[in-house]
Amino acid sequence: MNADGPAWRSPRAWAVLLLVWALALGADLWSKHAAFATVAGDPVILEPREVVADPSYRLPWHSGVQVISPDLLDFHLVVNHGAVFGIGQNARGVFIVLTVVAVTVGLCLFAFRTRARSTWSHIALGLVLAGGIGNLYDRITFGAVRDFLHMLPRRDLPFNLAWPGGTREVFPWVFNIADAVLLLGMAILILQSMRADTAARRQEKAAQSAPAQP
């Protein structure tokens, strides 16, 4: 196997991508199922038609579960009609199309823009694909994304500051494993891109400073 060849020709590259994707996607879907089955006391059953028909749909009130104290992490169930951390509410069809496009682009990047030895890039793309597909599954199956992770609950911003909309919580968003692995994958890709750019600049500088051959 040529380590400098394209990733689509490398069984090892495919194995890394698919293993990371399967583990991250499995963790996301299992955690959502477990949270919606237990956190509210009784299982929360989502009716897709009802969720889609009502953009302001809210789950019945429940107190949630404190997981890490003091006030570091709670489990609290919400349904999100938008994207990561509630961005862009009530655009389900748009997000489905964008996710399908993003997954296609991610697979093309893996196959044609990474090399067989680009393991970290394959891990990152596996995480990004898992995050996108995990939330795509929710939008298609339930009409909205199931979220349940709430960081820093009951902690307010200092100096009476508030986010647009009026909330004063330090971190008012509720998210899920798919959101987390998606952002982690994107962060790894950015770092890998920065490293590649730095290495290219160093090579260019070294070539320019090298003495000319007679």
MDTraj code that builds the backbone (N, CA, C; nanometers):
import mdtraj as md
import numpy as np

residues = "MET ASN ALA ASP GLY PRO ALA TRP ARG SER PRO ARG ALA TRP ALA VAL LEU LEU LEU VAL TRP ALA LEU ALA LEU GLY ALA ASP LEU TRP SER LYS HIS ALA ALA PHE ALA THR VAL ALA GLY ASP PRO VAL ILE LEU GLU PRO ARG GLU VAL VAL ALA ASP PRO SER TYR ARG LEU PRO TRP HIS SER GLY VAL GLN VAL ILE SER PRO ASP LEU LEU ASP PHE HIS LEU VAL VAL ASN HIS GLY ALA VAL PHE GLY ILE GLY GLN ASN ALA ARG GLY VAL PHE ILE VAL LEU THR VAL VAL ALA VAL THR VAL GLY LEU CYS LEU PHE ALA PHE ARG THR ARG ALA ARG SER THR TRP SER HIS ILE ALA LEU GLY LEU VAL LEU ALA GLY GLY ILE GLY ASN LEU TYR ASP ARG ILE THR PHE GLY ALA VAL ARG ASP PHE LEU HIS MET LEU PRO ARG ARG ASP LEU PRO PHE ASN LEU ALA TRP PRO GLY GLY THR ARG GLU VAL PHE PRO TRP VAL PHE ASN ILE ALA ASP ALA VAL LEU LEU LEU GLY MET ALA ILE LEU ILE LEU GLN SER MET ARG ALA ASP THR ALA ALA ARG ARG GLN GLU LYS ALA ALA GLN SER ALA PRO ALA GLN PRO".split()
xyz = np.array([
    [0.0846, -0.1204, 0.0000],
    [0.0000, 0.0000, 0.0000],
    [0.0873, 0.1242, 0.0000],
    [0.0569, 0.2189, -0.0872],
    [0.1312, 0.3439, -0.0969],
    [0.0770, 0.4436, 0.0045],
    [0.1632, 0.4802, 0.1046],
    [0.1179, 0.5716, 0.2097],
    [0.0913, 0.7108, 0.1576],
    [0.1484, 0.7442, 0.0395],
    [0.1248, 0.8757, -0.0184],
    [0.0138, 0.8734, -0.1230],
    [-0.0501, 0.7582, -0.1415],
    [-0.1575, 0.7487, -0.2394],
    [-0.2867, 0.8086, -0.1859],
    [-0.3881, 0.8225, -0.2719],
    [-0.5165, 0.8786, -0.2281],
    [-0.5856, 0.7871, -0.1284],
    [-0.6611, 0.8479, -0.0371],
    [-0.7234, 0.7716, 0.0710],
    [-0.8236, 0.6693, 0.0189],
    [-0.8902, 0.6977, -0.0913],
    [-0.9948, 0.6052, -0.1380],
    [-0.9372, 0.4713, -0.1817],
    [-0.8058, 0.4644, -0.2040],
    [-0.7416, 0.3384, -0.2421],
    [-0.6860, 0.2625, -0.1219],
    [-0.6989, 0.3194, -0.0037],
    [-0.6362, 0.2616, 0.1149],
    [-0.7392, 0.1921, 0.2042],
    [-0.7332, 0.0602, 0.2190],
    [-0.8235, -0.0082, 0.3124],
    [-0.8085, 0.0429, 0.4551],
    [-0.6858, 0.0747, 0.4952],
    [-0.6639, 0.1249, 0.6313],
    [-0.7343, 0.2591, 0.6512],
    [-0.7259, 0.3484, 0.5526],
    [-0.7923, 0.4787, 0.5641],
    [-0.9435, 0.4610, 0.5762],
    [-1.0004, 0.3727, 0.4939],
    [-1.1440, 0.3457, 0.5032],
    [-1.1804, 0.2861, 0.6385],
    [-1.0948, 0.1976, 0.6897],
    [-1.1230, 0.1348, 0.8193],
    [-1.1253, 0.2383, 0.9307],
    [-1.0288, 0.3320, 0.9291],
    [-1.0252, 0.4368, 1.0312],
    [-1.1501, 0.5237, 1.0223],
    [-1.1826, 0.5693, 0.9019],
    [-1.2995, 0.6559, 0.8827],
    [-1.4266, 0.5871, 0.9307],
    [-1.4493, 0.4642, 0.8873],
    [-1.5745, 0.3955, 0.9189],
    [-1.5823, 0.3551, 1.0656],
    [-1.4685, 0.3180, 1.1261],
    [-1.4701, 0.2825, 1.2679],
    [-1.5040, 0.4035, 1.3541],
    [-1.4377, 0.5168, 1.3280],
    [-1.4671, 0.6392, 1.4041],
    [-1.6120, 0.6799, 1.3823],
    [-1.6572, 0.6758, 1.2589],
    [-1.7959, 0.7123, 1.2272],
    [-1.8945, 0.6232, 1.3022],
    [-1.8726, 0.4931, 1.2993],
    [-1.9659, 0.3995, 1.3628],
    [-1.9681, 0.4176, 1.5142],
    [-1.8508, 0.4338, 1.5762],
    [-1.8456, 0.4497, 1.7215],
    [-1.9120, 0.5802, 1.7651],
    [-1.8807, 0.6896, 1.6955],
    [-1.9370, 0.8195, 1.7337],
    [-2.0877, 0.8243, 1.7076],
    [-2.1308, 0.7719, 1.5925],
    [-2.2739, 0.7703, 1.5624],
    [-2.3485, 0.6813, 1.6607],
    [-2.2916, 0.5654, 1.6917],
    [-2.3558, 0.4768, 1.7885],
    [-2.3682, 0.5413, 1.9247],
    [-2.2624, 0.6105, 1.9692],
    [-2.2674, 0.6788, 2.0986],
    [-2.3741, 0.7867, 2.0994],
    [-2.3869, 0.8598, 1.9887],
    [-2.4869, 0.9667, 1.9814],
    [-2.6286, 0.9104, 1.9875],
    [-2.6581, 0.8137, 1.9016],
    [-2.7952, 0.7608, 1.8967],
    [-2.8313, 0.6864, 2.0249],
    [-2.7375, 0.6116, 2.0815],
    [-2.7665, 0.5408, 2.2062],
    [-2.7904, 0.6392, 2.3199],
    [-2.7068, 0.7436, 2.3299],
    [-2.7214, 0.8391, 2.4400],
    [-2.8529, 0.9152, 2.4304],
    [-2.8954, 0.9514, 2.3104],
    [-3.0248, 1.0187, 2.2941],
    [-3.1385, 0.9271, 2.3373],
    [-3.1319, 0.8034, 2.2917],
    [-3.2373, 0.7079, 2.3284],
    [-3.2429, 0.6894, 2.4796],
    [-3.1277, 0.6699, 2.5422],
    [-3.1239, 0.6483, 2.6867],
    [-3.1735, 0.7709, 2.7623],
    [-3.1329, 0.8901, 2.7175],
    [-3.1749, 1.0121, 2.7860],
    [-3.3260, 1.0310, 2.7784],
    [-3.3841, 1.0140, 2.6596],
    [-3.5277, 1.0354, 2.6441],
    [-3.6090, 0.9234, 2.7079],
    [-3.5446, 0.8126, 2.7396],
    [-3.6152, 0.7034, 2.8074],
    [-3.6121, 0.7169, 2.9588],
    [-3.5181, 0.7935, 3.0150],
    [-3.4974, 0.7910, 3.1600],
    [-3.4978, 0.9268, 3.2290],
    [-3.4499, 1.0321, 3.1627],
    [-3.4233, 1.1584, 3.2334],
    [-3.5498, 1.2199, 3.2912],
    [-3.6609, 1.2133, 3.2189],
    [-3.7845, 1.2777, 3.2651],
    [-3.8647, 1.1909, 3.3621],
    [-3.8101, 1.0759, 3.4016],
    [-3.8843, 0.9850, 3.4887],
    [-3.9581, 0.8813, 3.4076],
    [-4.0480, 0.9252, 3.3223],
    [-4.1174, 0.8368, 3.2289],
    [-4.0594, 0.8591, 3.0889],
    [-4.0585, 0.7563, 3.0043],
    [-4.0070, 0.7731, 2.8677],
    [-4.0818, 0.8829, 2.7926],
    [-4.0051, 0.9646, 2.7205],
    [-4.0629, 1.0707, 2.6381],
    [-4.0727, 1.0190, 2.4954],
    [-4.1951, 1.0082, 2.4456],
    [-4.2203, 0.9578, 2.3108],
    [-4.2526, 1.0771, 2.2213],
    [-4.1735, 1.0942, 2.1151],
    [-4.1959, 1.2047, 2.0228],
    [-4.2832, 1.1581, 1.9068],
    [-4.3867, 1.2369, 1.8778],
    [-4.4723, 1.2117, 1.7627],
    [-4.4277, 1.3034, 1.6495],
    [-4.3633, 1.2489, 1.5460],
    [-4.3045, 1.3339, 1.4416],
    [-4.4018, 1.4335, 1.3804],
    [-4.5255, 1.3915, 1.3525],
    [-4.6207, 1.4838, 1.2908],
    [-4.6486, 1.6026, 1.3813],
    [-4.6610, 1.5759, 1.5100],
    [-4.6874, 1.6839, 1.6055],
    [-4.5681, 1.7771, 1.6159],
    [-4.4475, 1.7212, 1.6176],
    [-4.3267, 1.8025, 1.6296],
    [-4.3083, 1.8903, 1.5071],
    [-4.3276, 1.8330, 1.3878],
    [-4.3091, 1.9085, 1.2640],
    [-4.4156, 2.0158, 1.2491],
    [-4.5388, 1.9845, 1.2870],
    [-4.6504, 2.0784, 1.2687],
    [-4.6411, 2.1981, 1.3611],
    [-4.5701, 2.1849, 1.4727],
    [-4.5639, 2.2926, 1.5714],
    [-4.4190, 2.3360, 1.5924],
    [-4.3728, 2.4433, 1.5226],
    [-4.2347, 2.4887, 1.5363],
    [-4.1975, 2.5301, 1.6781],
    [-4.2974, 2.5602, 1.7606],
    [-4.2699, 2.5992, 1.8992],
    [-4.2902, 2.4815, 1.9950],
    [-4.2935, 2.3607, 1.9428],
    [-4.3182, 2.2417, 2.0250],
    [-4.2188, 2.2325, 2.1395],
    [-4.2698, 2.2080, 2.2591],
    [-4.1859, 2.1933, 2.3778],
    [-4.2235, 2.0655, 2.4500],
    [-4.1249, 2.0039, 2.5124],
    [-4.1503, 1.8838, 2.5906],
    [-4.2179, 1.9198, 2.7221],
    [-4.2887, 1.8258, 2.7829],
    [-4.3468, 1.8505, 2.9151],
    [-4.2373, 1.8888, 3.0145],
    [-4.2744, 1.9720, 3.1106],
    [-4.1752, 2.0178, 3.2088],
    [-4.1206, 1.9002, 3.2881],
    [-3.9900, 1.9044, 3.3123],
    [-3.9261, 1.8080, 3.4008],
    [-3.8049, 1.8755, 3.4634],
    [-3.7659, 1.8293, 3.5795],
    [-3.6586, 1.8961, 3.6540],
    [-3.5203, 1.8634, 3.6011],
    [-3.5041, 1.7572, 3.5233],
    [-3.3728, 1.7192, 3.4757],
    [-3.2945, 1.6427, 3.5817],
    [-3.1719, 1.6077, 3.5469],
    [-3.0873, 1.5291, 3.6355],
    [-2.9515, 1.5971, 3.6462],
    [-2.9079, 1.6221, 3.7680],
    [-2.7744, 1.6777, 3.7888],
    [-2.6722, 1.5651, 3.7791],
    [-2.5785, 1.5782, 3.6856],
    [-2.4826, 1.4718, 3.6577],
    [-2.3478, 1.5003, 3.7228],
    [-2.2971, 1.6196, 3.7043],
    [-2.1685, 1.6594, 3.7620],
    [-2.1917, 1.7868, 3.8414],
    [-2.1648, 1.7817, 3.9695],
    [-2.1826, 1.8983, 4.0550],
    [-2.0463, 1.9531, 4.0953],
    [-2.0394, 2.0780, 4.1412],
    [-2.1525, 2.1713, 4.1547],
    [-2.1814, 2.2449, 4.0242],
    [-2.2989, 2.2216, 3.9718],
    [-2.3518, 2.2959, 3.8571],
    [-2.2576, 2.2950, 3.7370],
    [-2.2067, 2.1755, 3.7022],
    [-2.1202, 2.1630, 3.5855],
    [-2.1919, 2.0992, 3.4669],
    [-2.2765, 2.0000, 3.4934],
    [-2.3467, 1.9340, 3.3834],
    [-2.4776, 1.8763, 3.4330],
    [-2.5850, 1.9068, 3.3601],
    [-2.7165, 1.8476, 3.3829],
    [-2.7603, 1.7728, 3.2580],
    [-2.8468, 1.6736, 3.2772],
    [-2.9227, 1.6164, 3.1672],
    [-3.0599, 1.6821, 3.1694],
    [-3.0971, 1.7465, 3.0604],
    [-3.2281, 1.8120, 3.0507],
    [-3.2759, 1.7996, 2.9071],
    [-3.3933, 1.7438, 2.8870],
    [-3.4416, 1.7113, 2.7535],
    [-3.5020, 1.8320, 2.6833],
    [-3.4608, 1.8530, 2.5594],
    [-3.5256, 1.9535, 2.4734],
    [-3.5280, 1.8979, 2.3318],
    [-3.6149, 1.9543, 2.2491],
    [-3.6104, 1.9257, 2.1055],
    [-3.5700, 2.0548, 2.0352],
    [-3.4763, 2.0408, 1.9427],
    [-3.4164, 2.1552, 1.8754],
    [-3.4577, 2.1544, 1.7288],
    [-3.5281, 2.2586, 1.6857],
    [-3.5705, 2.2702, 1.5471],
    [-3.4632, 2.3345, 1.4595],
    [-3.3503, 2.3728, 1.5194],
    [-3.2440, 2.4385, 1.4443],
    [-3.1216, 2.3521, 1.4298],
    [-3.0051, 2.4185, 1.4215],
    [-2.8783, 2.3490, 1.4035],
    [-2.8063, 2.3414, 1.5370],
    [-2.6736, 2.3355, 1.5321],
    [-2.5938, 2.3208, 1.6533],
    [-2.6252, 2.4331, 1.7510],
    [-2.6538, 2.3975, 1.8768],
    [-2.6827, 2.4933, 1.9830],
    [-2.8020, 2.5822, 1.9493],
    [-2.8974, 2.5311, 1.8701],
    [-3.0214, 2.6040, 1.8453],
    [-3.0141, 2.7103, 1.7389],
    [-2.9052, 2.7143, 1.6617],
    [-2.8916, 2.8166, 1.5589],
    [-2.9869, 2.7862, 1.4436],
    [-3.0571, 2.8904, 1.3954],
    [-3.1417, 2.8762, 1.2770],
    [-3.2646, 2.7915, 1.2989],
    [-3.3545, 2.8376, 1.3813],
    [-3.4730, 2.7602, 1.4155],
    [-3.5691, 2.7481, 1.2972],
    [-3.6442, 2.6353, 1.2986],
    [-3.7585, 2.6155, 1.2084],
    [-3.7196, 2.6137, 1.0606],
    [-3.6091, 2.5479, 1.0277],
    [-3.5693, 2.5327, 0.8877],
    [-3.5316, 2.3870, 0.8633],
    [-3.6215, 2.2961, 0.9011],
    [-3.5914, 2.1526, 0.8971],
    [-3.5513, 2.1058, 0.7575],
    [-3.6295, 2.1423, 0.6565],
    [-3.5986, 2.0984, 0.5217],
    [-3.4634, 2.1493, 0.4741],
    [-3.4349, 2.2746, 0.5056],
    [-3.3064, 2.3332, 0.4660],
    [-3.1917, 2.2573, 0.5304],
    [-3.2036, 2.2265, 0.6603],
    [-3.0958, 2.1572, 0.7297],
    [-3.0785, 2.0136, 0.6796],
    [-3.1877, 1.9495, 0.6413],
    [-3.1753, 1.8148, 0.5847],
    [-3.0946, 1.8198, 0.4553],
    [-3.1290, 1.9137, 0.3671],
    [-3.0567, 1.9267, 0.2402],
    [-2.9103, 1.9629, 0.2653],
    [-2.8859, 2.0600, 0.3532],
    [-2.7485, 2.1025, 0.3808],
    [-2.6658, 1.9891, 0.4404],
    [-2.7289, 1.9072, 0.5251],
    [-2.6554, 1.7961, 0.5852],
    [-2.6189, 1.6925, 0.4807],
    [-2.7109, 1.6618, 0.3915],
    [-2.6810, 1.5661, 0.2841],
    [-2.5665, 1.6185, 0.1981],
    [-2.5703, 1.7469, 0.1653],
    [-2.4618, 1.8067, 0.0866],
    [-2.3300, 1.8007, 0.1634],
    [-2.3340, 1.8333, 0.2941],
    [-2.2127, 1.8330, 0.3744],
    [-2.1527, 1.6927, 0.3855],
    [-2.2380, 1.5921, 0.4019],
    [-2.1893, 1.4537, 0.4087],
    [-2.1234, 1.4146, 0.2764],
    [-2.1847, 1.4526, 0.1651],
    [-2.1269, 1.4230, 0.0342],
    [-1.9916, 1.4912, 0.0169],
    [-1.9836, 1.6176, 0.0570],
    [-1.8572, 1.6914, 0.0485],
    [-1.7513, 1.6265, 0.1379],
    [-1.7924, 1.5849, 0.2594],
    [-1.6991, 1.5201, 0.3505],
    [-1.6407, 1.3928, 0.2924],
    [-1.7242, 1.3115, 0.2278],
    [-1.6764, 1.1886, 0.1651],
    [-1.5837, 1.2187, 0.0480],
    [-1.6143, 1.3231, -0.0272],
    [-1.5268, 1.3618, -0.1380],
    [-1.3920, 1.4125, -0.0864],
    [-1.3952, 1.4895, 0.0212],
    [-1.2694, 1.5353, 0.0820],
    [-1.1852, 1.4168, 0.1256],
    [-1.2497, 1.3208, 0.1905],
    [-1.1766, 1.2023, 0.2346],
    [-1.1141, 1.1301, 0.1160],
    [-1.1923, 1.1063, 0.0125],
    [-1.1473, 1.0218, -0.0979],
    [-1.0414, 1.0887, -0.1835],
    [-1.0571, 1.2190, -0.2097],
    [-0.9737, 1.2828, -0.3115],
    [-0.8816, 1.3927, -0.2585],
    [-0.9001, 1.4361, -0.1338],
    [-0.8179, 1.5455, -0.0820],
    [-0.7298, 1.5042, 0.0349],
    [-0.7390, 1.3808, 0.0787],
    [-0.6505, 1.3315, 0.1843],
    [-0.5719, 1.2128, 0.1312],
    [-0.4590, 1.1870, 0.1970],
    [-0.3733, 1.0776, 0.1575],
    [-0.3954, 0.9579, 0.2484],
    [-0.3429, 0.8435, 0.2077],
    [-0.3612, 0.7212, 0.2854],
    [-0.3051, 0.7347, 0.4266],
    [-0.2006, 0.8176, 0.4442],
    [-0.1367, 0.8306, 0.5754],
    [-0.1958, 0.9437, 0.6603],
    [-0.2998, 1.0117, 0.6117],
    [-0.3574, 1.1276, 0.6837],
    [-0.4557, 1.0809, 0.7908],
    [-0.4049, 1.0063, 0.8896],
    [-0.4931, 0.9413, 0.9874],
    [-0.5768, 1.0412, 1.0656],
    [-0.5134, 1.1497, 1.1107],
    [-0.5891, 1.2474, 1.1906],
    [-0.7015, 1.3117, 1.1093],
    [-0.6770, 1.3353, 0.9839],
    [-0.7830, 1.3905, 0.8986],
    [-0.8964, 1.2904, 0.8821],
    [-0.8636, 1.1628, 0.8736],
    [-0.9680, 1.0602, 0.8609],
    [-1.0489, 1.0487, 0.9896],
    [-0.9816, 1.0585, 1.1039],
    [-1.0534, 1.0595, 1.2320],
    [-1.1477, 1.1795, 1.2380],
    [-1.0957, 1.2961, 1.1997],
    [-1.1771, 1.4173, 1.2045],
    [-1.2981, 1.4067, 1.1130],
    [-1.2784, 1.3575, 0.9921],
    [-1.3902, 1.3448, 0.8992],
    [-1.4910, 1.2418, 0.9478],
    [-1.4428, 1.1337, 1.0114],
    [-1.5355, 1.0371, 1.0697],
    [-1.6228, 1.1008, 1.1763],
    [-1.5647, 1.1871, 1.2590],
    [-1.6414, 1.2568, 1.3620],
    [-1.7419, 1.3533, 1.3002],
    [-1.6991, 1.4286, 1.2001],
    [-1.7889, 1.5237, 1.1338],
    [-1.9059, 1.4509, 1.0690],
    [-1.8771, 1.3411, 0.9993],
    [-1.9841, 1.2649, 0.9346],
    [-2.0802, 1.2063, 1.0377],
    [-2.0265, 1.1560, 1.1490],
    [-2.1128, 1.1002, 1.2535],
    [-2.2037, 1.2076, 1.3125],
    [-2.1478, 1.3258, 1.3382],
    [-2.2292, 1.4334, 1.3937],
    [-2.3393, 1.4768, 1.2996],
    [-2.3042, 1.4920, 1.1722],
    [-2.4057, 1.5328, 1.0753],
    [-2.5141, 1.4294, 1.0565],
    [-2.4748, 1.3030, 1.0449],
    [-2.5736, 1.1969, 1.0215],
    [-2.6571, 1.1710, 1.1465],
    [-2.5960, 1.1837, 1.2656],
    [-2.6725, 1.1650, 1.3890],
    [-2.7880, 1.2627, 1.4003],
    [-2.7623, 1.3898, 1.3703],
    [-2.8699, 1.4885, 1.3770],
    [-2.9629, 1.4794, 1.2563],
    [-2.9093, 1.4364, 1.1406],
    [-2.9957, 1.4150, 1.0239],
    [-3.0978, 1.3055, 1.0535],
    [-3.0541, 1.1993, 1.1175],
    [-3.1463, 1.0913, 1.1557],
    [-3.2605, 1.1455, 1.2416],
    [-3.2277, 1.2307, 1.3379],
    [-3.3319, 1.2863, 1.4245],
    [-3.4302, 1.3717, 1.3464],
    [-3.3791, 1.4562, 1.2572],
    [-3.4676, 1.5454, 1.1820],
    [-3.5633, 1.4656, 1.0938],
    [-3.5141, 1.3598, 1.0328],
    [-3.5990, 1.2790, 0.9459],
    [-3.6963, 1.1937, 1.0278],
    [-3.6487, 1.1349, 1.1364],
    [-3.7283, 1.0389, 1.2134],
    [-3.8251, 1.1062, 1.3095],
    [-3.7804, 1.2137, 1.3767],
    [-3.8610, 1.2746, 1.4834],
    [-3.9085, 1.4155, 1.4506],
    [-3.8574, 1.4759, 1.3451],
    [-3.8988, 1.6106, 1.3094],
    [-3.8146, 1.7191, 1.3712],
    [-3.7277, 1.6847, 1.4656],
    [-3.6391, 1.7796, 1.5309],
    [-3.5268, 1.7004, 1.5968],
    [-3.4246, 1.7702, 1.6413],
    [-3.3078, 1.7047, 1.7011],
    [-3.3276, 1.6906, 1.8515],
    [-3.2938, 1.5727, 1.9041],
    [-3.3024, 1.5472, 2.0481],
    [-3.1741, 1.5935, 2.1174],
    [-3.1889, 1.6872, 2.2099],
    [-3.0753, 1.7388, 2.2871],
    [-3.0968, 1.7102, 2.4348],
    [-2.9866, 1.6960, 2.5094],
    [-3.0038, 1.6683, 2.6524],
    [-2.8860, 1.7099, 2.7395],
    [-2.7763, 1.7591, 2.6829],
    [-2.6593, 1.7983, 2.7617],
    [-2.6627, 1.9484, 2.7884],
    [-2.6614, 1.9854, 2.9138],
    [-2.6636, 2.1268, 2.9518],
    [-2.5447, 2.1551, 3.0425],
    [-2.4456, 2.2251, 2.9884],
    [-2.3264, 2.2584, 3.0652],
    [-2.3476, 2.3846, 3.1484],
    [-2.2871, 2.3872, 3.2622],
    [-2.2869, 2.5042, 3.3518],
    [-2.4278, 2.5557, 3.3812],
    [-2.5195, 2.4674, 3.4180],
    [-2.6550, 2.5154, 3.4503],
    [-2.6529, 2.5996, 3.5768],
    [-2.7471, 2.6919, 3.5842],
    [-2.7640, 2.7771, 3.7035],
    [-2.6427, 2.8648, 3.7328],
    [-2.5593, 2.8876, 3.6325],
    [-2.4474, 2.9806, 3.6473],
    [-2.4706, 3.0988, 3.5540],
    [-2.4643, 3.2203, 3.6087],
    [-2.4948, 3.3400, 3.5313],
    [-2.3681, 3.4140, 3.4910],
    [-2.3812, 3.4928, 3.3852],
    [-2.2724, 3.5787, 3.3409],
    [-2.2417, 3.6843, 3.4470],
    [-2.1163, 3.7279, 3.4577],
    [-2.0834, 3.8312, 3.5571],
    [-2.1315, 3.9690, 3.5131],
    [-2.1353, 4.0602, 3.6092],
    [-2.1636, 4.2021, 3.5829],
    [-2.2998, 4.2241, 3.5175],
    [-2.3963, 4.1364, 3.5468],
    [-2.5322, 4.1484, 3.4925],
    [-2.5362, 4.1470, 3.3402],
    [-2.4374, 4.0836, 3.2784],
    [-2.4374, 4.0710, 3.1330],
    [-2.5434, 3.9695, 3.0902],
    [-2.5873, 3.9807, 2.9660],
    [-2.6896, 3.8894, 2.9133],
    [-2.6637, 3.8646, 2.7663],
    [-2.7046, 3.7459, 2.7199],
    [-2.6979, 3.7139, 2.5785],
    [-2.8130, 3.7826, 2.5046],
    [-2.8005, 3.8008, 2.3716],
    [-2.9159, 3.8497, 2.2949],
    [-3.0361, 3.7591, 2.3197],
    [-3.1461, 3.8199, 2.3559],
    [-3.2642, 3.7433, 2.3941],
    [-3.2923, 3.7526, 2.5428],
    [-3.1926, 3.7962, 2.6198],
    [-3.2165, 3.8257, 2.7598],
    [-3.1642, 3.7256, 2.8601],
    [-3.1294, 3.6038, 2.8182],
    [-3.0839, 3.5063, 2.9162],
    [-2.9464, 3.5432, 2.9714],
    [-2.9269, 3.5178, 3.0997],
    [-2.8024, 3.5526, 3.1663],
    [-2.7186, 3.4291, 3.1989],
    [-2.7624, 3.3114, 3.1565],
    [-2.6844, 3.1912, 3.1819],
    [-2.5510, 3.1968, 3.1072],
    [-2.4457, 3.1436, 3.1702],
    [-2.3157, 3.1386, 3.1047],
    [-2.3242, 3.0589, 2.9756],
    [-2.3917, 2.9436, 2.9793],
    [-2.4037, 2.8557, 2.8634],
    [-2.5491, 2.8110, 2.8538],
    [-2.6328, 2.8879, 2.7851],
    [-2.7769, 2.8586, 2.7856],
    [-2.8198, 2.7490, 2.6883],
    [-2.7271, 2.6965, 2.6089],
    [-2.7648, 2.6012, 2.5053],
    [-2.7631, 2.4584, 2.5582],
    [-2.8523, 2.3773, 2.5053],
    [-2.8547, 2.2335, 2.5328],
    [-2.8150, 2.1640, 2.4026],
    [-2.7286, 2.0641, 2.4122],
    [-2.6743, 2.0024, 2.2920],
    [-2.6697, 1.8505, 2.3094],
    [-2.6043, 1.7825, 2.2174],
    [-2.5973, 1.6364, 2.2221],
    [-2.4596, 1.5887, 2.1787],
    [-2.4395, 1.4576, 2.1774],
    [-2.3107, 1.4010, 2.1391],
    [-2.2771, 1.4336, 1.9941],
    [-2.3775, 1.4329, 1.9067],
    [-2.3529, 1.4646, 1.7654],
    [-2.2934, 1.6039, 1.7505],
    [-2.3493, 1.7020, 1.8222],
    [-2.2941, 1.8374, 1.8169],
    [-2.1488, 1.8389, 1.8627],
    [-2.1211, 1.7664, 1.9722],
    [-1.9873, 1.7673, 2.0295],
    [-1.8851, 1.7054, 1.9345],
    [-1.9174, 1.5890, 1.8760],
    [-1.8198, 1.5246, 1.7876],
    [-1.8053, 1.6015, 1.6564],
    [-1.9129, 1.6661, 1.6117],
    [-1.9048, 1.7491, 1.4915],
    [-1.8060, 1.8633, 1.5115],
    [-1.8192, 1.9345, 1.6230],
    [-1.7289, 2.0459, 1.6511],
    [-1.5867, 1.9976, 1.6755],
    [-1.5710, 1.8838, 1.7436],
    [-1.4380, 1.8289, 1.7659],
    [-1.3722, 1.7930, 1.6326],
    [-1.4462, 1.7298, 1.5437],
    [-1.3920, 1.6959, 1.4131],
    [-1.3506, 1.8188, 1.3347],
    [-1.4327, 1.9229, 1.3361],
    [-1.3989, 2.0468, 1.2662],
    [-1.2739, 2.1104, 1.3256],
    [-1.2605, 2.1068, 1.4587],
    [-1.1418, 2.1639, 1.5236],
    [-1.0161, 2.0891, 1.4808],
    [-1.0237, 1.9563, 1.4744],
    [-0.9080, 1.8770, 1.4312],
    [-0.8719, 1.9104, 1.2869],
    [-0.9721, 1.9233, 1.1992],
    [-0.9450, 1.9579, 1.0602],
    [-0.8771, 2.0933, 1.0481],
    [-0.9222, 2.1902, 1.1278],
    [-0.8606, 2.3235, 1.1241],
    [-0.7159, 2.3164, 1.1700],
    [-0.6900, 2.2430, 1.2793],
    [-0.5529, 2.2292, 1.3287],
    [-0.4642, 2.1587, 1.2263],
    [-0.5170, 2.0541, 1.1623],
    [-0.4401, 1.9832, 1.0604],
    [-0.4086, 2.0745, 0.9422],
    [-0.5063, 2.1577, 0.9044],
    [-0.4839, 2.2515, 0.7947],
    [-0.3768, 2.3537, 0.8312],
    [-0.3806, 2.4031, 0.9551],
    [-0.2805, 2.4994, 0.9999],
    [-0.1411, 2.4368, 1.0013],
    [-0.1318, 2.3101, 1.0479],
    [-0.0033, 2.2411, 1.0499],
    [0.0510, 2.2221, 0.9089],
    [-0.0378, 2.1860, 0.8165],
    [0.0049, 2.1658, 0.6782],
    [0.0542, 2.2970, 0.6174],
    [-0.0159, 2.4076, 0.6446],
    [0.0260, 2.5372, 0.5924],
    [0.1617, 2.5772, 0.6502],
    [0.1825, 2.5536, 0.7809],
    [0.3101, 2.5870, 0.8438],
    [0.4233, 2.5055, 0.7834],
    [0.3991, 2.3753, 0.7647],
    [0.5024, 2.2894, 0.7052],
    [0.5347, 2.3326, 0.5630],
    [0.4327, 2.3721, 0.4860],
    [0.4556, 2.4161, 0.3483],
    [0.5372, 2.5447, 0.3452],
    [0.5080, 2.6372, 0.4371],
    [0.5843, 2.7625, 0.4421],
    [0.7298, 2.7365, 0.4790],
    [0.7522, 2.6438, 0.5732],
    [0.8893, 2.6114, 0.6125],
    [0.9662, 2.5500, 0.4962],
    [0.9007, 2.4607, 0.4229],
    [0.9675, 2.3997, 0.3084],
    [0.9989, 2.5041, 0.2017],
    [0.9051, 2.5958, 0.1792],
    [0.9278, 2.7003, 0.0802],
    [1.0419, 2.7912, 0.1222],
    [1.0458, 2.8256, 0.2527],
    [1.1526, 2.9115, 0.3028],
    [1.2873, 2.8420, 0.2932],
    [1.2889, 2.7122, 0.3248],
    [1.4143, 2.6364, 0.3167],
    [1.4624, 2.6283, 0.1728],
    [1.3698, 2.6095, 0.0798],
    [1.4089, 2.6017, -0.0611],
    [1.4637, 2.7342, -0.1109],
    [1.4061, 2.8451, -0.0648],
    [1.4518, 2.9769, -0.1085],
    [1.5875, 3.0121, -0.0521],
    [1.6159, 2.9634, 0.0701],
    [1.7424, 2.9977, 0.1363],
    [1.8545, 2.9011, 0.1006],
    [1.8224, 2.7902, 0.0354],
    [1.9247, 2.6939, -0.0014],
    [2.0155, 2.7519, -0.1089],
    [2.1476, 2.7247, -0.0993],
    [2.2408, 2.7781, -0.2012],
    [2.2128, 2.7191, -0.3382],
    [2.2257, 2.8020, -0.4386],
    [2.2001, 2.7566, -0.5737],
    [2.3035, 2.6530, -0.6142],
    [2.2603, 2.5515, -0.6872],
    [2.3499, 2.4481, -0.7367],
    [2.4303, 2.5005, -0.8539],
    [2.5608, 2.4730, -0.8574],
    [2.6422, 2.5192, -0.9695],
    [2.6025, 2.4494, -1.0994],
])
top = md.Topology()
chain = top.add_chain()
for i, resn in enumerate(residues, 1):
    res = top.add_residue(resn, chain, resSeq=i)
    for name in ("N", "CA", "C"):
        top.add_atom(name, md.element.get_by_symbol(name[0]), res)
traj = md.Trajectory(xyz[None], top)
